[in-house]
Amino acid sequence: MSFKPNPPGTPAATGKCGDIREIEPNLAGVGLRVGIVMARFNKDIGEGLLSGCCHELRRLGVAETTLATVPGALEIPLTLQTMAKSGKFDALVALGCVIRGETYHFEIVANESARGVSEVQLATGIPVANAVLTTENDEQAEVRMHQKGVEAAQCAVEMANLLKAVK
């Protein structure tokens, strides 16, 4: 048996299945309620993430946004969980930055924060965009902070709309 590619323009050649309804990405934020939890540790990076996120949420039409700040990345999941269970939010965003130091503490904080964020969305059904940066140094974080904030806003809106569409 030999492989024969599909002719150009056919659904399989374009990655689409002609007989399957596809839910297209939807970045319309109108009517959505988004909560943000930001760690104050590495505050300048957190505020850079927040700036990008808030700007993009406004651009996408999200009118209702709530911000809660916490001491560090390990406190983010509990606050997200409480917000998710409140019924007040369609999506959540986690913002923060963990920068590698000289001890194993970096791995604990980075891994446990990420695990906690994932557990919140799986346990509650509320999507959480994880924009907790984990970097080797301040410079890497500074380069990434604005764009990662923008991407987190887009992710939150897209996932809120996707989950509404599949229910």
C-alpha positions, -999 to 999 in steps of 0.1 A, spaced: 0 0 0 14 34 -9 6 68 4 -12 91 -20 -17 127 -7 -51 142 -11 -55 166 -39 -50 203 -30 -82 220 -18 -99 188 -4 -110 189 32 -84 164 43 -56 183 25 -66 215 44 -68 197 78 -106 201 79 -132 173 78 -159 183 54 -186 163 72 -177 174 108 -190 206 124 -160 226 135 -162 251 164 -141 280 152 -120 300 177 -141 330 190 -123 360 205 -154 381 211 -153 391 247 -186 410 249 -207 398 278 -179 378 294 -167 382 330 -130 376 335 -112 373 368 -75 379 372 -52 367 400 -18 383 401 11 374 423 28 405 439 62 387 441 83 400 412 58 429 411 73 447 380 69 416 359 34 410 373 24 445 364 38 441 329 17 409 325 -13 427 338 -9 456 315 -8 434 284 -37 413 297 -60 442 306 -53 460 273 -62 429 253 -93 421 274 -106 457 266 -97 453 230 -116 420 228 -147 437 243 -146 423 279 -163 449 300 -162 432 334 -129 423 348 -119 417 385 -84 417 398 -72 400 430 -36 401 441 -18 375 462 16 374 478 32 348 454 26 321 428 17 294 454 -12 315 466 -27 318 430 -45 284 428 -65 288 460 -77 323 450 -85 310 415 -105 281 430 -125 305 452 -133 328 423 -142 298 400 -166 285 426 -183 319 431 -201 316 398 -192 352 390 -167 344 362 -167 329 327 -129 326 327 -99 333 349 -63 344 343 -33 336 365 -4 361 363 29 359 380 66 352 376 89 327 392 126 333 384 152 306 389 175 311 419 202 291 434 180 266 452 155 239 445 127 263 456 122 274 420 111 240 409 88 236 438 71 269 432 69 266 395 56 230 394 32 234 423 17 266 410 12 251 375 -3 220 390 -27 240 411 -38 262 383 -45 231 361 -64 214 390 -87 245 394 -99 244 359 -104 207 358 -122 206 391 -145 236 384 -150 236 347 -139 273 345 -111 279 321 -79 294 335 -52 309 313 -19 303 330 5 332 325 28 325 354 62 329 337 90 306 348 123 321 336 160 318 342 164 355 349 148 390 350 157 397 314 138 367 300 108 377 321 109 413 309 110 403 273 80 380 276 57 398 301 37 420 278 31 394 251 23 366 276 -3 389 292 -19 395 258 -19 358 250 -35 350 284 -64 374 277 -69 358 243 -68 323 258 -93 331 285 -118 346 261 -114 319 235 -118 291 261 -149 307 277 -165 309 243 -155 274 234 -169 259 266 -202 277 260 -203 264 225 -197 227 235 -223 227 263 
